[in-house]
Amino acid sequence: MSKRNLKNKPSEIDWAAVDAAPLADVPDEDAPELTGAEFSELRPLTEALPELGVGKQRITIMLDEAVVQAYKAKAGGRGYQTLINETLRKALELDNVKEALREVIREELHSA
């Protein structure tokens, strides 16, 4: 465990007690050690579970305060940023449908 990854302030942690604590003599049944063959079969998470959509990108964006507050209220316990992302994704899909419909209408008008 890295000291940097802890949420507590390092000054609040008794590192001497942590270091002095005995390690378990019994193997962890929930997380057994990998064999060399198992280790060689490991794949990146994005390859193993592409449906997780790990391809997100961190950005900074300025939004109206009213928009942020509305999405926070609408999101409830979920993350409001996730809700904004879903809304933008749906808007993109809708734009694609609208463009396809416009093209069909143009073709029909042209052939008439």
Backbone bond lengths (Angstrom), bond angles and torsions (degrees), N, CA, C in turn:
res aa  C-N    CA-C-N  psi(-1)  N-CA   C-N-CA  omega(-1)  CA-C   N-CA-C  phi
1 M - - - 1.458 - - 1.525 107.94 -
2 S 1.318 115.49 132.52 1.454 120.14 -179.87 1.516 110.24 -87.07
3 K 1.305 115.95 138.48 1.463 119.96 178.46 1.523 111.19 -64.43
4 R 1.342 116.93 -28.46 1.462 120.41 -178.99 1.522 111.88 -71.63
5 N 1.330 117.76 -26.30 1.459 121.03 -175.92 1.515 113.73 -82.44
6 L 1.302 118.50 -7.38 1.455 121.29 -178.64 1.517 110.63 -79.37
7 K 1.320 115.74 142.18 1.460 120.11 179.91 1.520 111.54 -78.66
8 N 1.323 117.25 -26.64 1.461 120.12 177.98 1.519 109.40 -71.31
9 K 1.299 115.30 154.19 1.457 119.42 174.96 1.521 107.99 -69.19
10 P 1.334 118.25 138.58 1.462 119.97 -179.33 1.526 113.18 -54.37
11 S 1.323 117.11 -30.20 1.463 119.34 -179.29 1.531 111.82 -70.54
12 E 1.336 118.80 -18.76 1.456 122.54 -179.14 1.528 112.39 -88.91
13 I 1.321 117.93 -5.62 1.457 122.05 -176.70 1.518 109.64 -102.89
14 D 1.310 116.48 130.92 1.457 122.17 177.70 1.528 107.76 -86.56
15 W 1.347 115.69 87.65 1.460 120.22 -175.61 1.526 112.22 -65.86
16 A 1.304 118.39 -28.25 1.461 120.69 177.65 1.530 109.76 -64.18
17 A 1.330 116.27 -40.27 1.462 120.22 178.31 1.529 111.04 -68.37
18 V 1.314 116.59 -37.80 1.464 120.42 178.08 1.523 109.91 -64.03
19 D 1.331 116.32 -47.66 1.461 120.61 -179.56 1.521 111.99 -65.04
20 A 1.336 118.09 -31.20 1.463 122.13 -177.34 1.528 112.34 -82.23
21 A 1.310 118.21 -16.44 1.457 120.84 -177.68 1.525 109.71 -65.05
22 P 1.334 117.19 134.41 1.469 119.76 -179.06 1.518 110.74 -71.04
23 L 1.312 115.31 144.97 1.452 120.40 174.15 1.521 108.00 -80.43
24 A 1.303 116.92 150.30 1.462 120.44 -179.25 1.520 109.92 -67.41
25 D 1.327 116.37 136.35 1.460 121.14 177.55 1.524 111.38 -82.44
26 V 1.326 116.20 -18.00 1.455 120.82 -178.14 1.524 108.56 -92.41
27 P 1.337 117.66 132.96 1.476 119.24 177.91 1.520 111.02 -61.76
28 D 1.299 115.99 148.60 1.459 121.90 179.28 1.529 108.63 -77.54
29 E 1.328 117.38 111.28 1.460 121.28 -177.51 1.525 111.98 -69.79
30 D 1.327 117.37 -25.61 1.460 120.42 -180.00 1.523 112.42 -77.99
31 A 1.310 117.13 -21.24 1.464 121.14 -178.97 1.526 109.16 -141.55
32 P 1.337 116.73 72.36 1.462 118.86 -179.08 1.527 110.95 -67.53
33 E 1.332 115.45 157.67 1.457 120.29 178.78 1.520 109.50 -67.48
34 L 1.333 116.31 140.31 1.459 120.72 179.48 1.524 110.27 -78.34
35 T 1.328 114.66 144.16 1.467 118.89 171.87 1.519 107.44 -81.60
36 G 1.310 116.93 168.42 1.464 120.90 177.69 1.515 111.98 -60.12
37 A 1.340 116.09 -39.72 1.473 120.41 179.72 1.528 110.76 -65.67
38 E 1.339 117.29 -42.43 1.467 120.87 178.56 1.528 110.46 -64.78
39 F 1.318 115.95 -40.99 1.458 120.18 -179.80 1.528 110.95 -62.42
40 S 1.335 117.06 -39.40 1.466 120.37 -178.67 1.523 112.27 -68.98
41 E 1.349 116.73 -18.96 1.465 120.56 179.80 1.523 113.29 -88.26
42 L 1.321 118.01 -5.66 1.461 120.78 -178.97 1.533 110.38 -63.90
43 R 1.346 115.54 143.03 1.462 121.78 178.52 1.521 108.87 -126.58
44 P 1.333 117.24 158.76 1.470 119.27 176.31 1.526 110.48 -60.19
45 L 1.320 116.93 148.07 1.459 122.21 -177.70 1.523 111.75 -56.89
46 T 1.332 117.47 -40.47 1.466 120.38 -178.57 1.520 111.65 -65.90
47 E 1.320 117.05 -27.73 1.468 121.06 177.82 1.528 110.24 -80.23
48 A 1.325 116.92 -41.05 1.459 121.34 -177.52 1.526 112.27 -73.32
49 L 1.327 117.45 -37.63 1.470 122.06 -177.65 1.525 110.94 -133.27
50 P 1.333 117.87 70.56 1.469 119.46 -177.14 1.516 113.56 -63.18
51 E 1.343 117.20 -22.62 1.467 120.07 -178.97 1.517 113.05 -68.10
52 L 1.310 117.87 -12.42 1.463 120.27 178.13 1.521 111.99 -70.95
53 G 1.316 117.91 -17.98 1.457 120.64 178.38 1.512 112.74 60.15
54 V 1.314 115.82 52.36 1.455 120.92 -175.28 1.529 111.04 -74.89
55 G 1.316 118.35 0.72 1.450 121.22 -174.58 1.519 114.57 -84.65
56 K 1.303 117.75 36.61 1.462 119.35 178.92 1.521 110.35 -82.54
57 Q 1.315 114.76 154.32 1.464 121.28 -178.24 1.515 108.98 -124.41
58 R 1.315 115.78 132.10 1.465 120.49 177.91 1.534 108.60 -77.63
59 I 1.342 115.19 129.71 1.463 120.73 177.86 1.524 108.97 -136.03
60 T 1.307 115.61 168.83 1.453 121.71 170.75 1.517 106.35 -115.09
61 I 1.315 116.58 130.17 1.459 120.52 -177.55 1.532 108.51 -139.20
62 M 1.299 116.13 141.43 1.462 121.50 178.16 1.536 108.05 -98.05
63 L 1.323 116.34 121.71 1.456 122.11 178.29 1.519 108.56 -122.97
64 D 1.331 115.90 154.43 1.458 119.79 175.16 1.525 108.89 -60.56
65 E 1.320 116.25 142.98 1.460 120.63 -179.88 1.526 110.85 -59.62
66 A 1.329 116.47 -37.34 1.465 120.31 179.67 1.532 111.02 -63.50
67 V 1.325 117.03 -36.26 1.463 121.18 178.55 1.522 109.99 -66.40
68 V 1.319 116.97 -47.50 1.464 121.38 179.95 1.521 110.52 -61.10
69 Q 1.323 117.18 -45.78 1.464 120.46 -179.09 1.532 111.07 -64.07
70 A 1.331 116.75 -38.67 1.470 120.16 179.47 1.529 110.60 -64.78
71 Y 1.331 116.70 -42.15 1.466 119.45 -179.86 1.527 111.56 -71.35
72 K 1.317 117.79 -34.64 1.465 120.15 175.73 1.520 110.13 -62.98
73 A 1.330 116.86 -42.74 1.466 121.03 179.88 1.528 110.56 -67.36
74 K 1.319 115.98 -39.98 1.457 121.27 -178.17 1.531 111.78 -70.65
75 A 1.316 116.61 -31.97 1.464 121.26 -174.91 1.518 112.56 -73.59
76 G 1.308 118.04 -27.58 1.461 119.90 -178.45 1.518 110.21 63.78
77 G 1.338 117.09 -125.12 1.458 121.72 -178.81 1.517 113.57 -77.15
78 R 1.325 117.63 -20.88 1.467 120.56 179.19 1.517 109.52 -74.58
79 G 1.303 115.59 169.13 1.447 119.99 176.44 1.521 111.53 -75.23
80 Y 1.297 116.54 132.22 1.469 119.42 -179.77 1.524 110.73 -67.88
81 Q 1.334 117.73 -28.48 1.462 119.92 178.63 1.524 110.46 -66.67
82 T 1.323 116.39 -35.50 1.464 120.53 176.46 1.519 109.87 -63.23
83 L 1.312 116.45 -41.52 1.461 120.91 179.37 1.533 110.79 -65.27
84 I 1.316 117.65 -41.24 1.469 120.85 176.90 1.527 109.63 -62.18
85 N 1.344 117.36 -42.96 1.463 121.72 179.13 1.529 110.45 -60.58
86 E 1.338 117.31 -44.61 1.465 121.04 179.32 1.524 111.22 -62.95
87 T 1.321 116.51 -39.87 1.463 120.65 178.92 1.526 110.97 -63.71
88 L 1.325 116.63 -43.38 1.468 120.42 178.63 1.525 111.13 -65.50
89 R 1.336 116.76 -39.83 1.469 120.37 178.24 1.528 110.62 -61.91
90 K 1.341 116.89 -44.14 1.471 120.57 178.67 1.524 111.07 -63.69
91 A 1.328 116.99 -37.68 1.467 120.67 178.72 1.523 110.47 -63.64
92 L 1.330 116.92 -39.72 1.467 120.25 177.36 1.529 111.00 -63.24
93 E 1.337 116.46 -44.04 1.461 120.61 178.58 1.522 110.63 -62.45
94 L 1.318 117.02 -41.16 1.456 121.72 179.53 1.526 110.70 -65.15
95 D 1.336 116.82 -40.16 1.467 120.43 176.75 1.526 110.63 -60.24
96 N 1.332 117.10 -40.30 1.471 120.75 178.72 1.521 110.81 -64.40
97 V 1.326 117.63 -41.00 1.461 121.69 178.96 1.527 109.80 -65.65
98 K 1.339 117.07 -43.96 1.460 120.63 179.59 1.525 110.99 -61.04
99 E 1.332 117.07 -43.28 1.461 120.72 -179.28 1.524 111.05 -65.25
100 A 1.327 117.01 -40.74 1.464 120.47 177.82 1.528 110.41 -63.84
101 L 1.328 116.81 -41.46 1.464 120.92 178.95 1.532 110.72 -64.20
102 R 1.322 117.20 -42.68 1.473 120.93 177.77 1.531 110.71 -59.47
103 E 1.337 116.44 -41.66 1.462 120.21 -178.91 1.521 110.71 -65.11
104 V 1.333 117.55 -41.03 1.468 121.06 178.20 1.521 109.88 -63.77
105 I 1.331 117.34 -43.46 1.467 120.46 179.95 1.529 110.28 -62.84
106 R 1.348 117.15 -44.10 1.479 120.26 177.95 1.516 111.35 -58.86
107 E 1.349 116.72 -44.08 1.465 120.41 179.92 1.518 111.39 -63.28
108 E 1.347 116.38 -41.59 1.465 120.43 -180.00 1.534 110.72 -66.40
109 L 1.332 116.83 -42.08 1.466 120.21 178.79 1.527 110.96 -65.27
110 H 1.310 116.32 -38.77 1.466 121.01 -178.89 1.532 111.92 -67.10
111 S 1.338 116.11 -37.41 1.454 119.36 -178.30 1.522 112.21 -81.49
112 A 1.313 118.65 -14.27 1.473 121.50 -178.37 1.496 113.96 -80.43
